[in-house]
Amino acid sequence: MSDQVKGQDAELDQVRQAMSVRDFAKARDLLEPMLKTRKAGVPAFFMARVEIEEGNLDAARTLLDAFQATRPKHAGAKVQRARILFAEGQLAEARQLAKDALEINPNIAPAERLLERIAAAEIAAEAKAHIDVIEAGYIAARTDGPTEDMRAAAKALAGMEPGPDWNSDPVQAKIAYFHFASDLDWALRNYDAHLVDVSCRFDYVTWPKRIHDMVKDKTVIDVGCGFGGYGMGFLIAGAKSYAGLDPVMKLDSTRAKNKRLREWDDMGVTPNEIAAALPAVRLFQCIAEDMPVQETFDTIALHNVTEHLIQLDLVFSGLVPLLHDTSRIVFLHHNYYCWNGHHFAPNRPDQIDLSVPGQAQVYDWQHIDIMDDLPDDHYFRTHLNRIRLDEIKAITEKYFDVEIWDEIPSSAATLERLTPEIIERVRKKLPDIQERELTTNVVYCVASKK
Ligand SMILES: C[S@@+](CC[C@H](N)C(=O)[O-])C[C@H]1O[C@@H](n2cnc3c(N)ncnc32)[C@H](O)[C@@H]1O
């Protein structure tokens, strides 16, 4: 192998990494010089993937023509060609190519995923007609009740399988909404086309999907729910009812966090309007310490909230009366002591830019070094409890029976940055800190009544 090709292999690893975080601009920058010397080689295959991601299907086809000229049986290239056909709406042809790829290489996961997407697209086309019937009448049905046509459409949707993207694709989410519903008349009464669309766009369905077993057919309370948009996400996943509380929720504001883009956006509807329109949704602007409800729930969910609860012990003690014998409390805890536990930029290593004010103070676990020297009104003191993993585990075990305690590490690219020097440096501040506290990104916990 020539030195030039070996050098390109190392660069291809960087391309793979850029593509894994969907940084296609970076992947393109890396690939362009390589393509000058290897027009029909592996860089052409990767560039075809970049072009497909960016919607340049003709350019992708030309690159694949060159790549496949000497590799007609390359399974990955067949999948990329199938993706082009899929994007052009040629579903039968796309399916055939994906199956050809699987025959060549039965372990090619992207072909499996594409086949699932093709099946979902076919179902979506059929679902669209039923969705149209419901969307023509659901607002009137809030006062007059559903028509028989709407009931039939809801039943047809309930009988379909939502595709794999029901957290991001609005048609799949609409199928999921009826498919997972425990009562179709109740589902029709609480349907809202706009909210399903916004929930997918703002990424309010991914968490309820992740904890689906604890949402479907359950009554749910979402403690620290954010800005009031999560309710429909839980209803899509089949919740019977949803109560959300958060002190920052502005009941008459349409402003909310678009979690997909990590930026503020307009939800187009206020929490008060959501709760007025949907009887399955109740929203409260308050802290968990002032619990506004007295009944029990099947599921208590806290998504990225426990690291913000300054009085965590008090809040957990206040959740105990909300549990019945088969209830579950489920939370995802973002660990302060991990690489991005400070909640500031950079969130990932590829975002490090030390010219951005503040990054140099916190990156590579330095937020731990500075924590004792911060003023009382600093965000790390007022909004983050900086609880240690063993402390939160002990408080959880004090009030609940822990069934799952899963310490999930940061990405490989993040963990590569943890050197012995950094561990030694952090231990000057916190002598007893364990390596797992620096490497655990989040804790996923499921617990039940003691
Ligand atoms: C990172 S946000 C998560 C919001 C939402 N769960 C999500 O995943 O988008 C943390 C939330 O915890 C809320 N929070 C902080 N202290 C609280 C308290 N004492 N009671 C209830 N919620 C609280 C904050 O207002 C904030 O909305």
The ligand as a MOL file (V3000), in Angstrom:
LIG
                    3D

  0  0  0     0  0            999 V3000
M  V30 BEGIN CTAB
M  V30 COUNTS 27 29 0 0 0
M  V30 BEGIN ATOM
M  V30 1 C -32.9450 20.4930 31.4480 0
M  V30 2 S -34.5630 20.9620 31.7810 0 CHG=1
M  V30 3 C -35.4530 19.5370 31.2360 0
M  V30 4 C -36.8340 19.8570 30.7770 0
M  V30 5 C -37.5770 18.6920 30.1540 0
M  V30 6 N -37.7470 17.6070 31.0960 0
M  V30 7 C -36.8600 18.2500 28.9190 0
M  V30 8 O -36.2860 17.1620 28.9140 0
M  V30 9 O -36.8610 18.9990 27.9430 0 CHG=-1
M  V30 10 C -34.6930 20.8590 33.5350 0
M  V30 11 C -36.0060 21.3450 34.0290 0
M  V30 12 O -36.1000 21.1230 35.4390 0
M  V30 13 C -36.9130 22.1540 35.9360 0
M  V30 14 N -36.7920 22.2870 37.3960 0
M  V30 15 C -35.7840 22.8340 38.1110 0
M  V30 16 N -36.0890 22.8180 39.4230 0
M  V30 17 C -37.3160 22.2820 39.5400 0
M  V30 18 C -38.1730 21.9980 40.6390 0
M  V30 19 N -37.8200 22.3060 41.8950 0
M  V30 20 N -39.3570 21.4220 40.3890 0
M  V30 21 C -39.7220 21.1130 39.1220 0
M  V30 22 N -38.9490 21.3450 38.0490 0
M  V30 23 C -37.7630 21.9300 38.2600 0
M  V30 24 C -36.3810 23.3750 35.1910 0
M  V30 25 O -37.2720 24.4750 35.2650 0
M  V30 26 C -36.1830 22.8260 33.8030 0
M  V30 27 O -37.2730 23.0480 32.9650 0
M  V30 END ATOM
M  V30 BEGIN BOND
M  V30 1 1 1 2
M  V30 2 1 2 3
M  V30 3 1 2 10
M  V30 4 1 3 4
M  V30 5 1 4 5
M  V30 6 1 5 6
M  V30 7 1 5 7
M  V30 8 2 7 8
M  V30 9 1 7 9
M  V30 10 1 10 11
M  V30 11 1 11 12
M  V30 12 1 11 26
M  V30 13 1 12 13
M  V30 14 1 13 14
M  V30 15 1 13 24
M  V30 16 1 14 15
M  V30 17 1 14 23
M  V30 18 2 15 16
M  V30 19 1 16 17
M  V30 20 1 17 18
M  V30 21 2 17 23
M  V30 22 1 18 19
M  V30 23 2 18 20
M  V30 24 1 20 21
M  V30 25 2 21 22
M  V30 26 1 22 23
M  V30 27 1 24 25
M  V30 28 1 24 26
M  V30 29 1 26 27
M  V30 END BOND
M  V30 END CTAB
M  END
